[in-house]
C-alpha cells in the first residue's frame, strides 16, 4: 500500500503557533478515520479473514471506511479534510484557515486574540466539519466562556494528551486547561525488581523522553552527560554501571 505524501503538521511549530493567543481551545474529531468512506472499487483491498475459535468457519469482512493502522490512513483522513476545505471553506473562512494549519491527527488546537472572534471561529469549525460528517467533541479551553454554549457531553474534563501521528500513543506532553500549563508525564521505570542499572536500561529511559520544544533540556542534558561517562568505562550493554554513576 502506498503511504501517500505527509500532510501532517509539525507538532513543535503547531504548539508555538497555538500559544501565541491569549484565548486558546482544543477539540477532538470523533472517530476520525471511520468517518472517511473508501471508494467502493477499493474496499475489497481491506478484506479481513476472521474467526473467534478454531471450530468456527472463517468469515470474510470488508471494511467500508478508512482503517486505523493501515499505511495510507493518515493521508486519506487529512486529504479528506483538505477536500472539505476546498469544497466548503469559502463559507467558513475562519474555520478553513484553522484547519489548514492547526490540526494534528484528530486533535484541533486553535486560538484567537479576541474572545468574540474565538467564539465565531469555534462555531464555524463545528459547522464546516459537520458538512463532511465530522463531529467535534472533547472541547477544552483556558477560558470557560468558550465552553458555555456547548453541551456537557461535548466538554472534556481531562488534561489534553498530545498523541504520536502514527501510533496514536500519548507523547508525555500534556496541557492542563484549568491552569493553562504544560506538564510532562515520564515515570521512571526502574523498579525494585531491577536493582542494578545497565547501559542498556539507561539508554532505554533516555530514548523515551519526548520534548519537542526543549523544555526538559536542563534534565535531559544531565542524563546524557551521565550516559556519556559510561563510554569511557568500556562496559558491555548489560553490565552493571559503576556505583558512582548509579547514584547519579
C-alpha positions as CSV (number, residue, x, y, z in Angstrom):
1,X,0.0,0.0,0.0
2,X,1.3,3.5,-0.8
3,X,1.7,5.8,2.2
4,X,0.8,9.0,0.3
5,X,2.5,12.3,1.0
6,X,2.8,13.6,4.6
7,X,0.1,16.1,5.2
8,X,0.6,16.2,8.9
9,X,1.6,19.4,10.7
10,X,4.9,19.5,12.7
11,X,3.9,19.4,16.4
12,X,6.6,21.8,17.5
13,X,5.5,24.5,15.0
14,X,1.9,23.8,15.8
15,X,2.2,24.3,19.5
16,X,4.2,27.5,19.0
17,X,1.6,29.0,16.7
18,X,-1.2,27.9,19.0
19,X,0.3,29.5,22.1
20,X,0.6,33.0,20.5
21,X,-3.0,33.6,21.5
22,X,-4.5,34.6,24.9
23,X,-7.7,32.6,24.2
24,X,-6.9,29.0,23.3
25,X,-9.0,25.9,22.9
26,X,-8.7,22.3,21.8
27,X,-11.1,19.7,20.5
28,X,-11.1,16.2,19.1
29,X,-12.7,14.8,15.9
30,X,-14.8,11.8,16.9
31,X,-13.9,8.5,15.2
32,X,-11.9,10.5,12.6
33,X,-10.8,7.6,10.3
34,X,-14.2,5.8,10.5
35,X,-15.9,8.9,9.1
36,X,-14.0,8.7,5.8
37,X,-15.5,6.2,3.3
38,X,-13.3,4.3,0.9
39,X,-14.4,4.2,-2.7
40,X,-16.4,1.0,-3.4
41,X,-14.0,-0.3,-6.0
42,X,-11.1,-0.2,-3.4
43,X,-13.0,-1.6,-0.4
44,X,-12.0,-5.2,-1.3
45,X,-8.3,-4.3,-0.7
46,X,-9.1,-4.0,3.0
47,X,-10.7,-7.5,3.2
48,X,-10.2,-9.3,6.6
49,X,-10.5,-13.0,7.4
50,X,-11.6,-13.8,10.9
51,X,-12.9,-16.4,13.3
52,X,-13.3,-16.4,17.1
53,X,-12.1,-20.0,17.5
54,X,-10.6,-22.9,15.5
55,X,-14.0,-24.6,15.4
56,X,-15.7,-21.7,13.7
57,X,-15.9,-21.2,10.0
58,X,-13.7,-18.4,8.7
59,X,-15.7,-15.3,7.9
60,X,-14.9,-12.6,5.5
61,X,-15.3,-8.9,6.2
62,X,-14.8,-5.9,4.0
63,X,-14.5,-2.5,5.9
64,X,-16.0,0.4,4.0
65,X,-14.2,3.2,5.8
66,X,-10.5,4.1,6.4
67,X,-9.0,1.5,8.7
68,X,-6.7,2.7,11.5
69,X,-3.3,1.1,11.3
70,X,-3.1,0.9,7.5
71,X,-0.2,2.8,5.9
72,X,-2.4,5.2,4.0
73,X,-4.9,6.0,6.8
74,X,-3.3,9.3,7.9
75,X,-3.0,10.6,4.3
76,X,-6.6,9.6,3.4
77,X,-8.1,11.3,6.5
78,X,-6.1,14.5,6.2
79,X,-6.7,14.7,2.4
80,X,-10.4,14.4,3.1
81,X,-10.2,17.4,5.4
82,X,-8.3,19.4,2.7
83,X,-11.1,18.5,0.2
84,X,-13.7,19.7,2.6
85,X,-11.9,23.0,2.9
86,X,-11.7,23.2,-0.9
87,X,-15.4,22.4,-1.3
88,X,-17.0,24.4,1.6
89,X,-14.2,26.5,3.1
90,X,-15.3,29.7,1.4
91,X,-18.4,29.8,3.5
92,X,-16.4,29.4,6.7
93,X,-13.2,31.3,6.2
94,X,-12.1,31.4,9.9
95,X,-12.5,27.7,10.2
96,X,-10.8,26.9,6.9
97,X,-7.7,28.8,8.0
98,X,-7.5,26.9,11.3
99,X,-8.0,23.5,9.7
100,X,-5.2,24.2,7.2
101,X,-2.6,24.7,9.9
102,X,-3.8,23.7,13.4
103,X,-5.0,20.1,13.1
104,X,-2.7,17.4,14.5
105,X,-4.2,14.0,13.6
106,X,-7.6,14.2,15.1
107,X,-6.7,17.0,17.6
108,X,-7.6,20.6,16.9
109,X,-5.5,23.3,18.6
110,X,-6.8,26.8,17.9
111,X,-6.9,30.3,19.4
112,X,-7.6,34.0,18.9
113,X,-6.6,37.3,20.3
114,X,-10.2,38.3,20.8
115,X,-12.9,36.4,22.7
116,X,-15.7,37.1,20.2
117,X,-13.6,36.0,17.3
118,X,-12.7,32.9,19.1
119,X,-16.4,32.1,19.6
120,X,-17.1,32.8,15.9
121,X,-14.3,30.6,14.8
122,X,-15.4,27.8,17.2
123,X,-18.9,27.8,15.6
124,X,-17.5,27.9,12.1
125,X,-15.3,24.9,12.9
126,X,-18.3,22.9,14.2
127,X,-20.4,23.8,11.1
128,X,-17.7,23.2,8.5
129,X,-16.7,19.8,9.9
130,X,-20.3,18.9,10.1
131,X,-20.5,19.4,6.3
132,X,-18.1,16.4,6.0
133,X,-19.9,14.3,8.6
134,X,-17.3,15.0,11.3
135,X,-18.2,15.8,14.9
136,X,-16.0,17.9,17.2
137,X,-16.0,16.9,20.8
138,X,-13.9,16.9,24.0
139,X,-13.7,20.7,23.9
140,X,-11.3,22.3,26.4
141,X,-10.2,26.0,26.8
142,X,-8.2,28.2,29.2
143,X,-11.3,30.5,29.3
144,X,-14.6,28.9,30.4
145,X,-16.6,31.4,28.4
146,X,-15.6,29.5,25.2
147,X,-17.3,26.4,26.7
148,X,-20.6,27.9,28.0
149,X,-22.5,27.4,24.7
150,X,-21.6,23.7,24.5
151,X,-23.4,20.7,25.9
152,X,-21.8,19.0,28.9
153,X,-21.1,15.8,27.0
154,X,-19.1,17.9,24.4
155,X,-16.7,19.2,27.1
156,X,-13.5,17.4,28.2
157,X,-12.8,17.2,31.9
158,X,-9.2,15.9,31.5
159,X,-5.8,17.2,30.6
160,X,-5.0,17.1,26.9
161,X,-2.5,14.4,25.8
162,X,-0.7,15.1,22.6
163,X,-0.5,11.9,20.5
164,X,2.0,10.4,18.1
165,X,0.8,10.7,14.5
166,X,1.4,7.0,13.6
167,X,0.8,5.1,16.8
168,X,-1.8,7.3,18.5
169,X,0.2,6.9,21.7
170,X,0.4,9.8,24.1
171,X,3.8,11.6,24.0
172,X,4.0,12.6,27.6
173,X,3.3,16.2,26.8
174,X,0.0,17.4,28.4
175,X,-1.9,20.6,28.7
176,X,-4.0,21.5,31.7
177,X,-6.7,23.9,30.5
178,X,-7.8,24.9,34.0
179,X,-4.3,26.2,35.0
180,X,-3.2,26.8,31.4
181,X,0.0,25.0,32.0
182,X,2.0,22.3,30.2
183,X,3.1,19.2,32.1
184,X,5.2,16.1,31.3
185,X,4.4,12.6,32.4
186,X,7.5,10.4,32.3
187,X,7.5,7.7,35.0
188,X,10.9,6.2,35.7
189,X,10.6,2.5,35.0
190,X,13.5,1.2,37.1
191,X,11.6,-0.8,39.7
192,X,12.6,-2.7,42.8
193,X,12.9,-5.8,40.7
194,X,15.7,-4.1,38.8
195,X,18.3,-3.4,41.5
196,X,21.1,-2.5,39.0
197,X,21.2,-0.1,36.2
198,X,22.9,-1.1,32.9
199,X,24.0,0.9,29.9
200,X,21.1,-0.6,28.0
201,X,18.4,0.3,30.6
202,X,19.8,3.9,30.9
203,X,19.7,4.4,27.1
204,X,16.1,3.0,27.1
205,X,15.0,5.5,29.6
206,X,16.6,8.4,27.7
207,X,15.0,7.3,24.4
208,X,11.5,7.6,25.9
209,X,11.7,11.3,26.7
210,X,9.7,13.3,24.2
211,X,10.4,17.1,24.4
212,X,9.6,18.8,21.1
213,X,10.3,22.3,22.4
214,X,13.3,21.5,24.6
215,X,11.6,22.4,27.9
216,X,13.2,19.4,29.7
217,X,16.7,20.2,28.5
218,X,18.1,21.0,32.0
219,X,17.3,17.5,33.0
220,X,17.9,15.5,29.8
221,X,21.3,17.1,29.1
222,X,22.4,16.0,32.6
223,X,21.2,12.4,31.9
224,X,23.0,12.4,28.5
225,X,26.2,13.5,30.2
226,X,25.9,10.6,32.6
227,X,25.5,8.2,29.7
228,X,28.5,9.8,28.0
229,X,30.6,8.9,31.0
230,X,29.8,5.2,30.5
231,X,31.5,5.1,27.1
232,X,34.9,5.8,28.9
233,X,34.4,2.6,31.0
234,X,34.2,0.2,28.1
235,X,31.3,-1.6,29.7
236,X,29.1,-4.1,27.8
237,X,25.5,-3.2,27.3
238,X,24.2,-5.4,30.1
239,X,27.0,-4.9,32.7
240,X,26.0,-3.0,35.9
241,X,27.2,0.6,35.8
242,X,29.7,1.8,38.4
243,X,28.3,2.7,41.8
244,X,29.1,6.5,41.4
245,X,27.1,6.6,38.1
246,X,24.3,4.5,39.5
247,X,24.0,7.0,42.4
248,X,23.8,9.9,39.9
